[in-house]
Amino acid sequence: MHRPVFFTTALLMVTKLPVEDPWYRPVLLAPSMLQGFSRPFRLLLLLATWSACDSSDRAYRAAEGRGGKHYGGVFSFNGPAPISGLYPLGITQLSAYRIASQVYEGLVRIDGGDLGIRPALATSWDVDSSGTVYTFTLRTGVRFHDNACFEGGRGREMTADDVLRSFTALCTPGPGNQLSWVFQDLVLGAGARINAVLSGQEPPPVKGLEVLADGRFRITLRTPSATFLQVLTHQGCWIHPHEMLAFHGADTPWNPVGTGPFQLRSLKQGISLVLERNMHYWDSDEHGNQLPFLDGVRVTFEQDRAKEWEAFSRGRLTYLSTPDSALLTAPMPPGAERPVVLSAPGMSVQFYGFAPTMAPFQDPRVRRAFSLAIDRTSLVDTVLAGAAVPAEHGVVPPGFQDYPYDSVPVLAYDPERARRLLGDAGFAAGSDLPPVVLQVNSDGPAYGRVANAVQVMLERNLGAKVVISVLPSDQHFARVEHGRAQIWREGWVADHPDPENFLSIFHGRNVPADTSEPSFVNSTRYRNERYDGYLDMARSTMEVPERMRLLARCERILMEDMVVMPIYHERVACAVQPWVRDLPINGMDILQLRSAWYDHPDQ
């Protein structure tokens, strides 16, 4: 009996604000109010409500779930830089990952709370006695999202053939695939297929990927791997339907189709993106409530951080990543509630990469001198106001149990030694150093401030002439990947929680043979046979202490060559509105919205 009243309200709301308004206020909708309407009509009501409510609209009550939880609401956040697409094999940006992880799933997933491995599209798995054969039992009844790529626009059931096709695509290098390295040296036959594609030959099937007669899926590894299940949570291992690529073609990155808790509703490139609840999602919570609780997710791409904060402080954004500490203590607008700040030690590293083919960085002594001239503790204490920890040993962040951090040399601050190294390299007192361009991207809240401080340190301690170049994110990484940057800022957030994940990006196999091709992962194009050998040994070692010892040996080699200069490890921090519940915070900065819900007060 509430439907006519709700319909009238929705129509009146449409006249209040334009649908294109980039900021909006989350509003709670009861799913029971939408039952009985056709799907297009339900979407019209949802879109009208999302787009038209202002910051004072909080009167709608959500449907009640078990355990005191509520359904309804739209979770909104801002990506401070445009994304380059949402096709799993092309995702290398954290901002794109945050969005796409709501749409796609793999056989297993990482829990956003304790970072443990959980079943997803596979309900269970067995591992043989050799540790190389994994057999997965797939979940039945899982549907891909409704999309025009399917007959009649209705999503079909996911099968083991979809897993085979998705993993085969991962092992097929091409312009849209930046992640073929994920299985390359791990799955039996993956390297052979990748090499065949790169050499222009007919690619063979991947021997280690097999659909069994009973519908299970089998993966055979070349050697045992202590982290294989963690690898399977990587975005390159998310499952997608082959119809998506066949139908959307070059537009596939902007037409994601998965099995996740949310599906694409609308997208305006560079402006906004809306996801809606997947009404056929397979999972439920511990109380038996069907997930997700939220009506949808909206993402904007406003690059002005001041406007982003204003929208958050007025309740038009639900979540704010890496908030500026000064803003969090500033006065709030009248009537606004102060946000909740969540923080955790981050599994990430921020570093400056060197181009070892460009002067003056062909000489490792110069690279080491630049590192010795940086006071990392001062950067963290002053510029970052304690929101990070200094990189004391290398690229592997602190916190990994059993990793022998003390066996990796300390990244010291020693200007006197730095000047001696420069002199040994033929640059006495830095006077003969050519000008150096330090390139950073503009979308990080502290990237420019850190670069300014580093510039002062290098000029004061080495006499280096440093020019800072600040570029939009897409231009920055395009120059980096094509080897056109001299020194540049880069970061890495763990794909899975293990030191190997940080060290794998410097494996020589991640460097394209053709120097004109972009190097997406190993942006320094670092090659060292000793490094690669120890890393390969570590991957096939199941004994934890020995495996960690081999990984630390890799890191020592990397720091001796100093092709990258680790600066700091960020703390993961976010601000959320006080009505948000069950949104876990974790060191990998995973945004897990599948179980989040709103405890919205009555008014």
GULUMTI-974568 format. One record per atom (N, C-alpha, C, O): residue in one letter; x, z, y. Coordinates in steps of 0.05 Angstrom, whole numbers, plus 5000, padded with zeros to 4 digits. Layout:
BEGIN
aXZY...
This chain:
BEGIN
m501650004976m500050005000m501750005025m500749965047h504350055022h506050055046h506949775054h508149735075r506549575037r507749315042r506749185068r508449085083p504249185075p503449055100p504749185124p505549055143v504949465124v506149605147v509049525149v510049475171f510549515126f513349445127f513749165137f515549115152f512048985128f512248705137f511948685167f513448535180t509948825178t509548815207t511948915222t512848805241t513049145212t515449255225t517749065224t519149035244a518148935202a520448745199a520148515219a522148435231l517748415222l517348195240l517848275269l519048125284l516948525276l517448615303l520348655308l521348605330m521848745288m524648795291m526148535298m528048535313v525248315286v526648065290v526647985320v528547845329t524648075334t524447995362t526248175380t526648115404k527348395369k528948575385k531848485390k532748505413l533148385370l535948295372l536348035358l534947975339p538147865368p538647615354p539847655327p541347845323v539247485308v540347505281v543347485281v544647595263e544447345301e547347295301e548947535313e551447525314d547547755321d549047975332d551148065312d550448135290p553748075320p555848125301p555948415292p557048475270w554848605306w554848885298w551948965291w550048865304y551649125272y548949205264y549049495254y551149605249r546749605251r546449885242r545449895213r543449765208p546850035195p545750055168p543050185167p542550395180v541150065153v538450175151v537750205122v538450035105l536350425115l535650475087l533050345080l531050385094l533050185058l530650055048l530050155020l531850175004a527650215015a526850304988a526450054971a524749894977p527850034948p527449804931p524549774921p523549554916s523250014918s520450004909s518649854928s516549744921m519449854954m517849714974m518049414971m516349264981l520149314958l520549034955l519548914929l519348674926q518749094910q517848984885q515148834889q513448914905g514948624875g512448464876g512748224894g511248024892f514648234913f515148004930f516947804915f518447884897s516747554923s518547354911s521347404922s521747534942r523447304907r526147354915r526747254943r527947394959p525947004950p526446904978p525247084999p526347125020f522847194993f521447365012f522947635015f523247735037r523847744992r525447994994r527947955011r528648125027l529247725007l531747675022l531147655052l532647745069l528847525059l528047505087l527747785100l528647835122l526347965085l525948235095l528648385099l529048515119l530348355079l532948495080l534548385104l535648545119l534748125106l536348005127l535248075155l536748135173a532648075157a531448145183a532148435190a532748485213t531948615171t532448895177t535448935183t536049075202w537248815167w540048855172w540848755200w542548885213s539748535208s540648405233s539448525258s540448475280a537248675255a535648725279a535449015287a534249085307c536749205272c536349485278c538649585296c540949505293d537949765315d539949875332d540850145322d539850235301s542650275337s543950525327s542050755325s542750965314s539650745336s537750965335s535950945311s534451135306d535950725296d534050685274d535150835249d536950735236r533951065243r534851215219r532451345205r532751545191a530051235209a527651355200a526851265172a525051385160y528051055161y527250955135y528351125113y530751175112r526751215095r527551375073r528151195049r526750995044a530351255035a531051095012a529451184988a528351404988a529351014968a528051094943a529851304930a532251304932e528551494916e529951714904e531051624877e529751494861g533551704871g534751674845g535051944832g534452144844r535951934807r536452184793r538952324804r540652184815g539052584801g541352734810g541552764840g543652824851g539252734854g539252774883g540352544899g540852574923k540852314886k541952084900k539751904911k537451924902h540451734930h538451564943h539351274941h541751214942y537351094939y537850814941y537550724970y536150844986g538850504977g538350375003g540750395021g542650545016g540650235042g542750235062g544650005060g544949885038v545849935082v547849715083v550549835092v550649965113f552549795076f555249895082f556649685098f556949455090s557649755122s558849555140s561649645146s562249875152f563449445146f566149495155f567349245167f566149025164n569549275181n570749045195n573448975182n575049155176g573848715178g576448615170g577848525195g576948335208p580148655204p581348585230p582648315231p583648235252a582548155209a583647885210a581947705192a580947805172p581647455199p580047275182p581347255154p583847275152i579747205134i580747175107i581046875101i579746705114s582646815080s583046525074s581346435050s581646215041g579646615040g577846535019g577446764999g578746965000l575546724980l574746924961l574946834932l573746954914y576446614927y576946524900y579046704888y581146734900p578546834865p580347034854p583246944853p585047104859l583746694845l586546604841l587946544867l590346484867g586546564889g587746514915g587946764933g588646744956i587146994922i587047234938i589747374938i590647464918t590947394962t593347544966t593147734989t595047884995q590847735003q590447915026q588848155017q586848125002l589648395026l588048635020l585248615031l583348705018s584948495054s582248475066s580448305049s578048365046a581448085038a579847915020a579348054994a577148034982y581348204984y580948354959y578648554961y577048584943r578548694984r576448904988r573648774985r571848904974i573348534995i570748404994i570248294966i568148344954a572148144955a571848004930a571548204906a570248144886s572648444909s572448634887s569648744884s568948874864q567948694904q565048764902q563548554887q561248594878v564748314885v563348084874v564248024845v562547954828y566748054840y567947974814y568648224797y569048444808e568948184771e569848394753e571648264732e571548024727g573248434719g574848344696g573948484671g571948614670l575548454650l574948584625l574948894628l573349034616v576848984644v577149264650v577449294680v577949104694r577149544690r577449594719r578949854723r579150014705i580049884747i581350134755i579250304770i577950204789d578950544761d577150724775d578150804802d580550874805g576450784822g577350844849g577951134855g579051204876g577251314836g577851594839g580551674828g582351754843d580851664802d583351754789d585151524781d587351574769l584451274788l586051034781l586450994751l588350864743g584651114735g584751074707g583450804699g581950694715i583950714675i582850464665i580050524653i579750704637r578050364661r575350394652r574350124640r575249914649p572550134620p571349884610p569749744632p568649884649a569749484632a568049334651a566549124635a564649184621l567548874636l566148664620l566848684591l565448554574a568748834584a569248904556a568449194551a569049364568t567049254530t566149524524t568249684510t568349924512s570049544495s572149684479s574249484472s573849244475w576549584461w578649404453w580349544432w580549794431d581549384415d583349484394d586149354398d586349124407v588249504392v590949404393v592249434366v592049644353d593449214356d594649224329d597249394329d598149484350s598349434305s600649604302s603149504316s604849664323s603249244321s605649134335s605449174366s607449144380g603149254376g602749284404g602549024420g602749034444t602148804406t601948544420t599248404418t598848214432v597548494400v594948364396v592748544405v592248754394y591348454426y589048604438y586448454432y586248214438t584548594419t581948464413t579748614428t579448854425f578348464445f576348584463f573548524453f572848294447t571848724453t569048684448t567648664475t567848844492l566348434479l565248384505l562448504508l560948524489r561748574532r559148684538r557048454537r557548244547t554848514525t552648304522t550648344545t550448564556g549248134551g547148144571g548148144600g546448184618v550648094605v551748084632v551247804644v551947604631r550047794667r549347544680r551147484704r551747664720f551847234707f553047154732f550947154754f548547124748h551847174778h549947174801h548346914803h549446704795d545946934812d544446694818d545946524838d546846634858n546146264833n547546094851n546745804845n545945734823a547045634866a546345354863a547945204842a547244994834c550245324834c551945184815c550645184787c551545034770f548645354782f547345364756f544745214757f543545174778e543845124734e541344974732e539045154742e538745384732g537445054760g535245214771g536145434789g534445594799g538745454795g539745664812g539845944800g540446134814r539245964774r539146224760r541746274745r542546104729g543046504750g545446564736g545146594706g543046694697r547046494691r546946514662r548546744651r549946874667e548346794626e549847014613e552846944611e553546714605m554447144615m557347104612m558047114582m556847274567t559946944574t560746934546t563846944544t565246944564a564746954519a567646954514a568946694523a571346694531d567446474524d568546224533d569146244563d571146114572d567646394578d568246434607d570946584610d572446524629v571446774593v573946914593v576246724588v578246724602l575946554567l577946364560l578546174583l580846124590r576446064595r576745874617r578046004642r579745884655s577246254648s578346394671s581346454667s582946414685f582146544643f584946604638f586546344636f588946344644t585446134626t586845874625t587345774653t589445664659a585345804670a585645724698a587945884711a589445784727l588146144705l590246314715l593046204707l594946224722c593146084683c595745974673c596145684680c597845544668t594645584700t594745304708t595545294737t593745314755p598045264744p598845254772p597545024787p596944814776g597045074813g595844874830g595444974858g596045214863p594544804876p594344894904p592545144908p593045304926g590445174891g588745404895g589545644879g588245854881n591645624863n592445844846n595145954855n597245824851q595146184866q597646314875q598446534856q600346684862l597146564833l597546794816l598346724787l598046894770s599346484782s599946414755s602146584743s602346604718w603646724759w605746904750w604647144735w606147274720v602147214738v601047454726v601347454696v602047664684f600747234683f600947204653f603547064644f604047054620q605146964663q607246764656q609046864634q609446714614d610247094636d612147194616d610947404599d612347544584l608247424600l606947644586l605247544562l605547654540v603647344566v601847244545v603147014531v604346844543l602847014505l604146814488l603046534496l600646484495g604846354502g604146074509g603446034538g603045804547a603246244554a602546214583a604846064597a604245884613g607346144592g609546004605g609745714598g610445554615a609145644572a609345364563a607245194579a607844974586r604845304583r602845154597r603645124627r603444904638i604645344639i605445334667i607645134671i607644974690n609645134653n611944954656n611044664652n612044484666a609144614634a608144344629a606744234655a607244004662v605144404667v603744324692v605744264713v605544054727l607744434717l609744394738l611444144734l612444034753s611844064709s613443834703s611843574700s612843364694g609243594706g607443364705g606643274677g605743044674q606943444657q606143374630q603343474624q602243634639e602243384601e599643474593e599843764584e601343824566p598343944597p598744224591p597344304564p595044224560p598744444547p597544534522p595744774527p595944914547p593944834508p592445094510p594345324508p596645304498v593545554518v595145794517v594745914489v592546004482k596945934473k596746024446k595646314444k594246374425g596246474463g595446754462g592646814471g591947054473l591046614477l588246654485l586446534464l586646294458e584546694454e582946594431e580146724431e579846964434v578146554428v575346644425v574946664395v575346474380l574046904386l573546944357l570746864350l568946854367a570346824324a567746724315a565546924320a563246844324d566147184321d564047384325d563647444355d562147624362g564847274373g564347314401g566347494415g566147524440r568147614400r570247774413r572447594425r572447354419f574147714440f576247564453f578947684447f579247934448r580947524439r583547624431r585647514449r585747284456i587547694457i589847624473i592347714457i592547944450t594247534454t596747594440t598947574460t599247374474l600547784462l602747804480l605347714467l605647714443r607247624483r609947554473r611347794462r612647784441t611248014477t612448264469t610548494477t608848454494p610948734466p609248954475p609549004505p611648964516s607349104517s607349154545s605949424550s603749464542a607449604564a606249864569a604049854590a602550044593t603949644605t602049634628t600049404626t598849324646f599649294602f597949054600f595149104609f593948944623l593949334601l591249384610l591049414640l589049334652q593149524652q593149534681q593349254693q592049194714v594949084681v595148804690v592448664690v591748514708l590848724669l588248594667l586248674689l584148554692t586948874705t585248944727t585848774752t584448794772h588048624751h588848454774h586648254780h585248164763q586548174806q584447984814q584847714800q582847574797g587247654792g587647404777g586247404750g585747184739c585447634741c584147664715c581147704717c579847754697w580047674741w577147694744w575847444732w576947224733i573447484721i572147274706i570147124725i568547254739h570346864724h568546694741h567546464724h568846384705p565246344731p564146124715p565445854722p566045814746h565745684703h566945424708h565145254726h566045084741e562545304725e560645154742e561145194772e560645024788m562245424779m562845484807m564745284818m564345174840l566945234804l568945034813l567844754812l568344594830a566444684790a565444414787a563444344809a563344114818f561744534817f559644484836f560644494865f560044324881h562144704871h562944754899h565544614907h566044574930g567244544887g569644394893g571444534913g572144764910a572144384934a573944494955a572744734970a574244884982d570044764968d568744994982d568545234964d567245434972t569745234940t569645454922t570545724934t569245924930p572745724950p573545984962p571346114979p571446354983w569445964989w567346075006w564746094991w562646145004n564746054965n562246074949n562846234924n562646134902p563546494926p564246654903p561846714885p559646764895v562346694859v560246754839v561546924818v563346834803g560647164815g561747344795g559547494780g557247404779t560247724770t558347894755t558148174768t556748344757g559448214791g559648474803g557148584815g555048454814p557348824827p554948964837p553648834861p551348884868f555148664875f554148524899f554648224897f556648144885q552948074909q553247784909q552947674938q551747794955l554147444942l554147324969l551347254978l549847124963r550747335002r548247265015r548647055037r547246855038s550647095054s551246905075s554046945084s555247155081l555246735096l557946745106l558246565129l557546325128k559446665151k560246515174k563146555177k564046765186q564746355170q567646385169q568746495196q568146385217g570346705193g571546825217g569747005233g570647125253i567147025226i565247175242i564147405225i564447645232s562747345204s561447555188s560847455160s560847215154l560347645143l559647595115l557747805105l558048045111v555747725090v553747915080v553547885050v553247665039l553748115036l553248135007l550648285003l550048475018e549248214983e546748364976e546948484948e548648394932r545348684942r545348804916r544748604894r542948434896n546348624873n545848464849n543648614833n544148814820m541248504834m538948634821m539148644791m537648784778h540948484780h541248464750h543848594741h544848534719y545048774758y547648884750y547349054725y545349194721w549349054708w549249164682w549749464681w549049594661d550949584701d552049864699d550150064711d548450004727s550450314702s548950544713s550850784716s553050784704d549950984731d551751214735d551151424713d549751384694e552451664717e552251874697e549451984694e548852114673h547651934713h544952024712h543051814701h540651864699g544051584696g542351364687g541251194710g539551024705n542151234734n541351074757n542650794755n545050774752q541050584758q542250324758q543850284784q543050364806l546250174780l548050124803l547649834813l546749664797p548249784838p549149964859p546850104873p544550014869f547350304889f545350434905f544750284931f542550284941l546850164942l546650034968l545049774967l545149634947d543649714989d542249464991d544249234994d543749014985g546449285008g548349075013g550749165028g551149405034v552448975034v554949015048v555248805069v554648565064r556048885093r556548685114r559348725124r560248955129v560748505127v563548505137v563748335162v562748105162t564948435183t565548285207t568548235209t570048375195f569348045226f572147975229f572947985258f573947795269e572448215270e573148265298e576048345300e576748545288q577648195315q580548255316q581248455338q583548555339d579448515355d579848715376d579348995365d577049065360r581549145361r581149405349r579549605367r578249785357a579649565393a578149735411a575149685406a573549875406k574349435403k571549375398k570749475370k568449575366e572549465352e572049575325e571449865326e569449965315w573150015341w572650305343w570050365358w568550545350e569450215378e566950265393e564550235374e562650395374a564650015357a562449975339a562250205318a560050285311f564550295309f564550515290f563550775303f561850915291s564450835327s563751085340s560751095346s559551305349r559550865349r556650845355r554950815329r552550765331g556250835306g554850825281g554150555271g552650525252r555350345283r554750075274r556549975252r556049775239l558650125247l560350085224l560350335207l560250555218t560350305181t560350535163t563150635157t563450875153y565050455158y567750515147y569750395165y569450175175l571950545169l574150445186l576750495172l577450725166s578150285165s580750305151s582950355171s582950255193t584950515162t587350585178t586550645207t587550505225p584950845212p584150905239p586451015255p588251145245d586450965281d588451065299d587851365304d585551435311s589851535299s589351825301s588551905329s587052095333a589451765350a588651835377a585751785382a584351935396l584651575369l581851515372l580051725358l577951795368l581051825335l579452015320l579052275334l577152415329t580852345353t580552595368t579252545395t578852735410a578652295402a577452235428a574452325428a573252345406p573352365451p570552445453p568752225440p569251985443m566652315427m564752125415m562552065435m562052215453p561251825432p558951765449p556751975446p556552105425p555052015466p552952215465p551152165440p550251945435g550652375426g548952365402g550352265377g549052275355a552752175379a554152075355a555452295339a556352495351e555452265313e556652465296e559552405291e560352165289r561252605290r564052565285r564552475256r563352595238p566252275252p566652165225p568152355207p569452545217v568052305182v569652445162v572152275157v571952035153v574452405157v576952265153v577952335125v578252565118l578552125109l579552155082l582352045081l582951845094s584152175066s586952095065s588052155038s587252345024a590051985030a591452025004a594151895006a594451705021p596151994991p598751854990p598351564981p597051514961g599551384995g599151094989g601050984969g603451054969m600150814952m601850654934m602350394947m601350184939s604050404967s604650164983s607350184995s608550404996v608349965005v610949965020v610749765043v609649545039q611849835065q612249655087q615149595090q616849775091f615849335090f618749265092f619149025110f617248885117y621648985118y622348745133y624048575114y625948665101g623248325111g624648135094g626747985110g626347925134f628947925097f631047755109f631047475097f630447455073a631647275112a632047005102a634946975096a636546925114p635747005070p638647005064p640046735067p642446715063t638546525074t639746265079t640146215109t641346015117m639146395126m639346365155m641546545167m641746775158a643046445186a645046605200a643546825216a641546765228p644647065216p647247155204p646847295177p648547435168f644547245164f643747405141f644647295115f643847395094q646347085115q647546995090q649447205079q649847225054d650547375096d652447575088d650947845082d649647945100p651047945058p649648195052p650548435068p649048625072r653048425079r653948645096r652348655122r651948875132v651548425132v649848425156v647148545150v646048705166r646048475127r643448575120r643548885117r641749025125r645648975104r645949265100r646349405127r645349625131a647849275145a648249395172a645649435187a645249635199f643949235185f641349255198f639749485187f638449635201s639849525160s638449745148s639550015157s637950195162l642150035158l643450295166l642850365195l643150595203a642150165211a641650205240a638750305245a638050355268i637050325225i634250395228i633850695221i634550775199d632850845240d632151125236d629251145227d627451155243r628851135200r626151135189r624651385194r622251375199t625951615194t624651865199t623551875227t621251965232s625051775247s624151765274s621651585277s619751645292l621751355263l619451175265l616951305255l614851285267v617151445232v614751575221v613751795238v611351825243d615651965249d614852195264d613752125292d611852255302t614851915304t614051855332t612151625333t609851665342v612851395324v611151155326v608651185309v606451105318l608951285284l606751295266l605351565265l603451605250a606351755281a605152015283a604652145256a602552275252g606552115237g606352245211g604352115192g603852235171a603351875198a601451745180a602751595158a601451425145a605351645153a606851515132a609151695124a609551905136v610651615103v613051755096v615351545097v614951315090p617751635105p619951435106p620651335079p620451475059a621451075078a622450965053a625251075048a627150985062e625551255030e628151395027e629951265007e632451295009h628851114988h630550994967h630250694964h632250544962g627850594965g627450304961g624550234965g623050354980v623650024950v620949924953v618850084938v616450074944v619650234917v617750384900v616950634915v618650794922p614350664920p613450904935p613651154919p613851144894p613751384932p613951634917p611351694902p609251594908g611751864881g609351964867g609051874838g607251954825f610751694829f610551594801f612051784783f614451824785q610551904764q611752094746q613851954728q613451724720d616052094723d618151994705d619951784718d621851694705y619451694742y621151494755y623551634767y623251824782p626051554760p628451694770p629251614798p631151464802y627751704818y628251624845y631151684854y632351524869d632251904845d634851984854d637051804844d639351814854s636451624824s638551444815s638751194833s640451024829v636851164852v636950944871v638251044897v637351254907p640250914908p641651004932p639751064955p637750924959v640451264971v638851344994v639051135016v641251035021l636851075029l636850895052l637551055077l635851165090a640151085082a641051265103a640851145130a640750895134y640951315150y641151235178y644051305187y644751535189d645651095190d648551135196d649550915214d650750715204p649050935240p649850715259p652850655258p653650425261e654550865255e657450825255e658250645231e659750455234r657250715208r657850545184r656650265188r657950075179a654350245200a653149985205a654949805222a655349565216r656149925243r657949765260r660449685245r661449465250r661449855227r663749785212r663149545193r664849365191l660849555181l660049325164l659849065179l660748855170l658749085203l658548845220l661348735227l661848495226g663148925233g665948845238g667248715215g668548505217d666748825191d667848705166d666748425162d668048255150a664248375171a663048115168a663747925190a662747695190g665448015210g666347835231g664647855256g664847675274f663048065259f661348095283f662048365296f660448545296a664348375308a665248625320a663348715342a662748565361a662348965339a660549085360a658048915365a656748955385g657448735346g655048575349g655148355370g653248215374s657448335384s657548145406s657347855397s656447685412d658147805373d658147525364d655647465347d655347245337l653847655344l651347605329l649647405344l649247425368p648547205330p646647025343p644047165348p643547375335p642347075366p639747195371p638147205346p638247025329v636647415342v635047465319v632047485327v631347615346v630347345311v627447355317v626147525295v626247455271l624847735303l623347915285l620447845288l619247875309q619247745266q616547635266q614647835252q615147925230v612447905266v610448085254v607647955259v607347785276n605748045242n603047955246n601448145264n602148385265s599448045276s598048195298s595748365288s594748525304d595048355263d592548495254d592948775245d591048915239g595448875244g595949155237g596049335261g597249255282p594849575260p594749735284p597449835294p597749895317a599549845276a602149955284a604349755282a606649825288y603849515272y606049325267y607749265292y610149255291g606349215314g607749155339g609349385349g611549355358r608149635348r609549865358r612049925341r614149995352v611849895315v614149935298v616349735304v618649795306a615549485308a617449275314a618849325340a621249285343n617449425360n618749495386n620849705383n622949695394a620149915367a622050125362a624550035347a626750105353v624049855326v626249745311v628049575329v630549585327q626849425347q628349255366q630249435382q632549355386v629249655393v630849835409v633149945392v635449955402m632650025367m634750135350m636949935344m639249995344l636149685338l638049485331l639749405355l642249365353e638549395379e640049325403e641949555410e644249505418r640949805408r642550035416r644850085396r647150135405n644350065371n646350135350n648149905342n650449955333l647249655345l648849435336l649449235358l651149055354g648249255381g648549055402g647148795395g647748585407a645248805376a643848565367a641848475389a640548645402k641548215392k639548105411k637148035394k637047835380v635048195397v632648165380v630248085397v629648215417v628947875389v626447775402v624147825382v624447755358i622047935391i619647985374i617647765377i616947695400s616747655355s614647445355s612247555341s612347635317v609947575355v607447675343v605547445339v604847305358l604747405314l603047175307l600547265293l600447475281p598347105295p596047165279p596847165249p598747025241s595347305233s596147355205s596547095190s598447065175d594746905193d594946655177d597446495185d598846385168q598146485211q600546345220q603046495211q605046375203h602946755212h605246925204h605946865175h608246805169f603946885157f604646865129f605146575121f606646525102a604046385136a604746105130a607746055136a609045915120r608746165158r611646135164r613346285143r615446185135v612446525136v613946675116v614146535089v616246505078e611846435080e611746315053e613246045052e614145965031h613545915075h614945665075h617945705084h619345505089g618745955085g621546005091g622445945119g624745885124r620645975139r621345905166r621646155184r622146135208a621546395172a621946645187a624746745182a625846715160q625846875202q628646985200q628547275190q629847335170i627147445204i626447715194i623447745198i622347655219w622047865180w619147885182w618148135169w619348255151r615848225179r614448455168r612748355144r611448155145e612848515123e611148465100e610448735087e611848925091g608448735072g607648975057g606648905030g605948685024w606649105013w605549074986w604049324978w605049544979v601549284970v599849494960v599549444930v599149224922a599849654914a599949624885a597449484874a595249544881d597949284857d595749164842d594949344819d592649354811h596849494808h596349694788h598349914792h600649864801p597750164785p599450394792p601850424774p601750584755d603950274779d606350284763d608750174780d608349984795p611150294778p613450194793p613949894788p614949754806e613449804764e613949524757e612549334775e613549114781n610149414785n608649234802n610049174828n609748954839f611549364838f613049324863f615549154859f616349004876l616749184836l619249054830l618848764820l620548594823s616448714808s615948444797s615848234819s616347994813i615148304844i614848104864i617547974871i617647754883f619748094863f622447984869f623647844845f626047774845h622147804824h623147664800h623647364807h621947244821g625847264798g626546984805g624546774795g624346564807r623046844775r621046654765r618746614785r617246424782n618546784805n616546754826n617446584849n616046574870v619646444846v620646264867v620245974858v621145904836p618845814873p618445534865p621045374864p622745414881a621245194844a623745034842a624044854866a626344804874d621844754876d621944574900d622044744925d620144884931t624244734939t624544904963t622544834985t622144995004s621244604984s619244535004s616544664998s614744665015e616244764974e613744894967e613645184977e615745314978p611245284984p611145564993p611645754970p610945704947s612945974977s613446184958s611646424965s612246574983f609446444950f607346634958f608046924952f607447104968v609346974929v609847254921v612647334929v612947524944n614647194919n617447264925n618147114951n619546904950s617347224974s617647084999s620547065008s621146885024t622247234998t625147215005t626547004988t628846944993r625146904967r626246714947r628746834934r630746694930y628647084928y630847234916y631147154887y629147154872r633547094879r634247044851r636747194843r638847174857n636547354822n638847504812n638447534781n636547664773e640247414766e639847414737e639947704725e638447764707r641647874736r641848144726r639148294732r638148434715y638148254756y635548374763y633348284744y631948444733d633148024741d631047914723d631348014695d629348064681g633848034685g634348124658g633448404653g632048464633y634148584671y633248864668y630248894671y628949054657l629048734689l626148744692l624748654667l622748774658d625748434655d624548334630d624848534607d623048574591m627148674606m627548874586m625549104590m624349214571a625149184615a623249404621a620449334612a618949514602r619649084616r616949004609r616349034579r614049084571s618348994562s617849004534s618749274521s618749304497t619349474538t620149744529t617849924531t616649964552m617050044508m614750224507m615550514512m613750674520e617950584507e618950864512e619150914542e620650784556v617551104552v617251134581v619951204595v620551064615p621451394586p623951454601p625851214603p627051164624e626151074580e627950844581e626850624598e628350484613r624250584597r623050374614r623450444644r624150264659m623050694651m623450764679m626350744687m626950664710r628150804669r631050774676r631750484681r633250424700l630650304666l631150014670l629949924696l631249764710l627550014703l626349944729l628050044752l628449894772a628950294750a630650394772a633250244774a634350214796r634250144752r636649974753r636149724769r637849634785c633849604765c633049374781c632949434810c634049284827e631849664817e631549734845e634349784858e634749714881r636249894843r638949924853r640149654860r641449624881i639849464843i640849194848i639549074873i640948954889l636949104875l635549004898l636549124924l636848984944m637049384924m637949514948m640849454954m641649464977e642449394934e645149304939e645249034952e646848984971d643448854944d643248594956d641848604983d642248435000m640048794986m638648845012m637348595023m637648535047v635848445006v634448215017v631848305031v630648155046v631048555025v628848675040v629748945050v631449075037m628749035072m629449285085m626949465085m625349445104p626549635065p624249805064p624249995089p626250095097i621850025101i621650185125i620050445119i621050665124y617650415110y616050655105y613850605084y613250375078h612750825074h610450805056h608050935070h608051175077e606050775074e603650875089e602051075073e602051065048r600851255087r598751415075r596151255078r595651145099v594551255057v591951125058v590051305073v589751545065a588851205093a586951365109a584551195117a584850955122c582251315118c579951175128c578051375140c578151615134a576351275158a574251445170a571551335161a571151085161v569851505153v567151425144v565051595158v565551815167q562751475160q560551625172q559751855154q559951845130p558752075166p558252325151p556052305130p555852485114w554452095131w552352075111w553151935085w551551905067v555651835084v556651685060v557451885038v558752085043r556551825014r557251994991r558451824968r558051584966d560151954952d561351834928d562951584935d562851384920l564451594957l566351384963l569151494959l570151634976p570451434936p573051554930p575251444947p575151204956i577251604952i579651514966i581951514946i582051694929n583751324948n585751294928n588251164940n588051034961g590551194927g593051094938g593250794938g594950684952m591550654923m591550354922m589750234943m589549994945d588250404958d586450314978d584250134967d583249954980i583350204942i581150064930i578550164943i578050404944l576849974952l574350044964l572150014942l571249794937q571350234930q569550234908q566750294918q566050524923l565150084921l562450114932l560250124911l557950164917r560950074886r558950054864r557350304861r555050294854s558550534867s557250794863s556750944889s555651164889a557450834912a557050964938a554050974945a552550794938w553251184959w550451204968w550351354994w552251485002y547951345007y547651475033y545851715030y543651695018d546751935041d545052175043d544052185071d545052345088h542052025077h541151985104h539052205111h537252245096p539352335134p537552555142p534752435150p534552215160d532752605146d530052525156d529952555186d531352715198q528352385198q527852405227q524852365233q524052375256
